[in-house]
Amino acid sequence: MTACSVDFEPVGRRGGCQKKESLLACARQLGVGISSICNGKGICHSCKVQVLSGTVSKPTPSELETFSPQELKAGWRLACQTYPRSNVKVHVPAESMTTPQRLQVEGQEVTVSPQASVRAYPLKLAIPSLEAPQADADNLLQTLNQKHKLNCNKVDIGALRLLSNQLRSWKWQCQAAVRNYQVIALLPPKSHPLGLAIDLGTTKIAGYLMNLNDGKTLAAKGVMNPQISHGEDIISRINGAVHSAEEQAQIQKLAAEAISQLGADLCAEVGANIEEIVEAVVVGNTAMHHLLLGLPVRQLALAPFIPAVSRALDIKARNLGLDFAPGAYVHLLPNLAGFVGADHVAMLLATGVGQKKGPIVALDIGTNTEVSLIHEGKIVTTSCASGPAFEGGHIKYGMRAAEGAIERLQITGDKIQYQTIGEAPAVGICGSGILDALAQLYLAKAVDEGGRLNADHPRVRTYQKKREFILVSKEERNGQPAITITQKDIRELQLAKGAIRSGIQALMEASGVSEKEIKQVIIAGAFGTYINVASAIEIGMLPSLPLARFLQAGNAAGMGAKLALISLKQRAQARALTSRVRYIELASAPDFEQTFMQASYLGQYRIINGRREKIN
């Protein structure tokens, strides 16, 4: 018999909690993924939650050690140590969620009032006869204009080719999808005009299918970008496109086919047809943007790294090989620079930083990390070549966030506790686990501030003449090879985190802002959604600031694409944001090489005048 009910937010799960059952145990029963490396023993402190309402048990010694009096007063507790005494509402922060649960949070609903560029108008046409043999297109336009007081005078040629058969099939009832006084498609009588928001990432493509009438998200899905077959990083794909016109065409085709398939899959989930998609918004970095459009990309890889076009564009979907409604358009938000594209503009739009005074740092972490600093109405932006290390690339046992990937990790002495996705046997380590591992190795003194593995640590071995740290031993894996972090892995991670920290530092110096003045750090991107911020601070990837100043915004680029899809006002705001941005090329920033060298060290520190000052 249940003693009370527990409401877990923001995942929206509610259910009964048994007597003497902790919040963690209740969450597991309800399918709410809360991280717990120590399996509920209260020693890993990874299951932090905030009790918003209701009565719970008194704090345990472990919680008194973990939280300050102010945090306890605000309701912060360890889920494994807290037992409800009444109906309670609990907030689970992103950093306490397991990976699958965190990825669900990325698809939160957009809250702006819909004002889409395409509207659908219901129509019932007069049936032509020998006495009134009016052409089908004229019949459509005349009925549309008379009934809805419009002034449409054109039907898209693609829509025109289907129009006669559609009208007869639907018994002269339909919806006319209108964009800028042009009929771009006919839709079934009782359907809704659909829109598709796409975040075209270097590694992953995220898609959101939306009802353009009410702005609601109907379905969301992420897939791998098949362009990876032409290189994991942007430069490899640019080089391939420059090398051969045929290869560039193939790279473009791969993206178009992946977007079309994603649209079809999402439509199938809601019982719709892909030809009901009448508008799409695509955001991505500048290279992804240019490769999708078939634009020249050679100049992107050569100083001064100039894009072929930066302004917003509207292009017929069929011209890109996309299988949407016959006259559907694709809207592309503005680019900022050669390596800062519309995805960053979308992130700035979604997080609303343009309306704040700051100083605020906003970064979208990925293979290429974009960083902006917003202060007193001004925005300075740069791009960091962070590489794929934090997404598992170039790491010996690195992998995507899939079942069996180590996602959280803690080291105590020579003992290791870890949590895998799906609680499956460990097969590798994904981005959040990689970040945790580096921080834990440093705290355990298994690696020094210069990134060198300590040969005296009991879990460090020399294998094939190279040092590596054993995360999961051969014995623990029943004879399969041990999962390790190698010396080369650590160097890859130092380069990645050094690039990100250098970008933040360059913008602070360009804006005359000190680290202590930063009011908020917004972390976006798929990787940024599930990193342990404390670990990122510990290795010096992020500034040493109170955790309360950090906000993990999820796939904000995707959220920005959704805003632009359903609101013309939001598109105008994106253009206005772009006009306020000053781009800084990181390599040309003063003392960049010195800053990058200092930023590659591990530990908490500040960089002042090119020198690293440790924070104890």
C-alpha angles and dihedrals in degrees: 000000000000118000096200144336128259125207113203115202143229090014091060099229121144131175149132123297120210122231112274090015118133123226088252093054090046091050091053091050090053095045095251107146109223117171117243116166093176092048095243102316095122096239105100096053091208097123097073115160136166120233104218099181140357135047125294138173122287119272116275123225088261091056093045087056094046102046135047119235088256092053092048090050089052089056102258112155143153109259093217092055099042126087122190118236095183139007105308140188115216130192115212110201119218093250091060095052127095115244100262091050093048091052089056091058090060091076099063116153122266112242104198121110109263116250102159125184089235125059127185119219121197114231141183110194129205111254109244119241140177087268093049108027095169117168113257095240092048090048090051096048094044093050092044095050095044098046099040100030094241133143102221114156104167141060119201111250092237091052090044091058091059100033102092095049093044095051092052093043091053093043093247095304121114147126119257113218106213128193121176092344092307124114103230099174146354117234131198113274098255101033131106125236106254130211130195123212114197131191102197102201128181091245105018138028116213119196132191123191112208140187104235092203097063103011094240122149108238100182140351134197141167127213135178116265105247090208085084085089086071094049138315093240135053096247093056091054093046090051090050092050092047092048095055137014088209091055091048090052090050092050090051092047092051092056093045093049092047092051092047092049091047089051091049092049092050092047090050089055090061098036095254135126123246089235087068089070102102100170137024134187118204124191127180141132117296095264092050088048093051095044091051091051094043092240123154112273104180092096091055091068096045127073126292084031099219122184119226089233134003105179125094115275138203114203132173108257092224090060088064094046094255117149100220131122110324096255099028119141132217115217116204119196119228123281121228104203144333093291101021112072145171092291090068091046088052091050092052089048095050096047093048093225091142088071094053130084098219147143084226128158115208120186134174107205118210142109084309112030120207119201131190131183116204117199132158094343095311127110124203118186139187140172128234124202093222095160129209099293095106089050092054097265120138089008115121095231096017118135143162121277095278135132112302095024115132104240102169129030140179130185123205112178105308093335122100128199119188142168125218130203109267089008086267124149111285115265101161144327129272131205101281091045092049091054092047091048094054092048092047093047089054094047091047090051090239087127128029128227089269090058098251117143115239109238091203095062110106093232096048115095138172110240122178088350092304131102122242139166117236112230098169117014128226089248092053088052094051095249099322116126115284118259107238145173108228131206088249090053090055092051090051090051092048091054092049097047092041091056092052095047091046090054092052091047094050092053093048091052092045090052097041091240125142123217093248091057094061108112098189141007113205114200117197136172133073092282093043090055095068108026120119101245091202090058091048089053092046093058092044097248091123130033117272099255134139111283090237089070093062123087122188104208101183119216095351091163089061090047090051091051088053091051091051091047096058102031131055087191090060090051089054090049090052090054090048091050091052092055090059097053124105112195122214120198102225097212090058095048114118113274091355096153092051091047092049092050092052092044091056092067119097125241137053114305146137124233114223122175090346093307127112117232114193120227112217 
